[in-house]
């Protein structure tokens, strides 16, 4: 495989940037970039990086020698200052030496092809990056560290053991030797099925377990939705003005609270607008509220008359109401769920607690052991079905060849989970979703 490089950090101004390089022969280039030195593997070096036009930056360098690297190949990493011009010059130098820019997932793909990790462990790398809560991180890490692959290999071994007994009976029954104990074989197969069912029940699909929760703020104009939005996300993301109709489109940001990530949306204030653009924004806001996981109605003291109207718009969604601007207006007790001041921050600790409680009744990821994908779930379900067919075949005295074939299929499905067998198209589908540099 060719030598490839990638910027493993975002292409934006930052404290540092990290470049990764991997591929047979990449160490031959070290003298061109860092001078005539012999670099000991796995040691952090502080050196000058020279590009096509001279010294670019003073950088950190770590050299990895195959097979003791992430990809299993000769590799090195460069830690430079995170200036855009620095990144550009380093990239230019790598290209000038004939390195190819890596596509998304190239490094993890090579790690899989070089038997450094299993296929499901490679997928767990991406799932870990995509996690939106701490429990999801734990489940993805369980897979990344080999827990899922170990369990799959264990069950695959048990299936093989039972299949060997059946195929021995098929091959040697004519010679007067019997390997076939129907009662014992049935007990072992049923026991395997029960334990495999428990294992599959301890896995949760990524789509269910890591789905980000959407929160939409709605309310009358000038009730302070944008101010509440800015206070929740921690910075001025939305424009705040006393002019009615300032927010005309939905504004999105992320809120991280109590180990969960929420997508929170600020919307246009609802009123009888004459401007066509504002009208469209209002209608879009109301439609999005119906598709959200939680709707937060933001009101002032004078908005009691429209409270029921907004609550009615969200009759099929979880809805909490807050009275804003309590720094200048007296809280109306017993009417609203929370009382806050977006200006001073009063009451926002309570509001965040209420938001967290709204989702506590959802899926409890701590009950599970592993985070899996659609393809894993489908393959596990096929294996369960194949084992059930094998049990039914023994009970119905079907030919042993059919029972053995069912067990062979169950084992084959498990092989696909960990990547013992795979197609090029499957690898393309998996690694195309990875980040550049990973």
C-alpha positions, 0 to 999 in steps of 0.5 A: 500500500502507498504512503498516505498522510492526513491532518487528524485535527480540524482544519482551523486555527488552533493551538496545535495540529496533528498530521499522521503518516503511514505506509511502507517506506515512509521512514525513508523521508524522515531525513528530508523533513527533520534532518540527518537523525536516527529517531528511536520509535515511540519517543517524543522528539522536538525537532524542526520541520523543513518543507520545500522552501525551508524551515516551517515550524518547530514540531513534535515528532513520534515515530512508530515502527511496524508492526507496533503502530496503529495501522501495523505499518511504519508510521509517524505523527507530527505535532505542529502549531495550529496555524493555517499557513503551517498546515498548508506548508506541511501538506505541501511538503508531504505531497512534494515527497509523493505522499498521497492524501488519505481518504476518510477511515484509511488509517483504521482500514489499514489497521483492520487489513493488517490484523491489528483490530477486528472489523467490529472494533474498527466500527467501534472507533467511529461509534466512539467518536459519534457518541452523544452521552457518557453511557454510549462512550462506555458501550463503544469502548467495550467493543473497541477493547475487544469485548464484543469480538471476544464474546462472538468468538466464544459463541462461534467456538461453541457452535463449532464444537456442536457441529463437529459432533454432528459431522462426526456422526455423519462421517463415521456412523457407518463404521460402527462408532456413535458420536450422537447422543440426541438428548445431550446434543439437544441440551447443549444446543438449547443451552447455547441458544439461551446464552446467546439470546442473553448476549444479543439482549445485552446489545443495543443498536446505535440508532436507538442508543446514541440518537441525539435528543432535539429540543425546540424553544417556542413562544410569543415574540420578545418573550426572550427565547433567543436569550434563553437559548444563548444562556443554555448553550453558554454563548451568544449564538442567536441575535437578541433584539427588542424588535419583534420578528428578529429571529426568522429562521431556526438556529441550532446549537448543541447543549451538553448536560449531565452526560447527554448531548442535546440539539437545541433550536431557537425559533421565530416568535409566533405572532400575526406577521405581515412579512412573508419571510417571517411567516415562513419562519413561524410556520417552519418553527411550528412544524419542527416543534411537532417532530421534536423530543421536547418543546420548551415554551418561553413566556413573560408574565403578560403571556398567560393568555396565550399559554394554553394555545402554545401548550395545545400546539404540542399536545403530542410532545413533552412540553415544559413551560418557563416564565422568563425575565423574573428579574423584572417581573414577579414569578407567577407561582403554580402556572409555569414549570420553571422561573428563570432570568436569561439576563442574570442566569437565575433559575437555569440550574433548575431548568437544566435539571427539568430537561434532564428529568424529561429524558430519564424515562427513556432508554437506559444504556447502562442496562446494556453491554455493547453498542452495535450497528444495523449489520451486527443486529441483522447478523445476530438475528440470523444466527439466532434463527439458524440455531433455532432451526438446528434445534427444531431439526433435531427435535423433528429427526431431520437429516443431520446434514441439514442440522449441520448446515444450519449451524454452519450458517450461524457460524458464518454470520458471526464470522461476518460480524468480526470480519473473518469474511467480508466483501470489498463493498462492505469495507467501502460502506463502513470506512466511508463514514469515518473522519479524515485522519482516522 
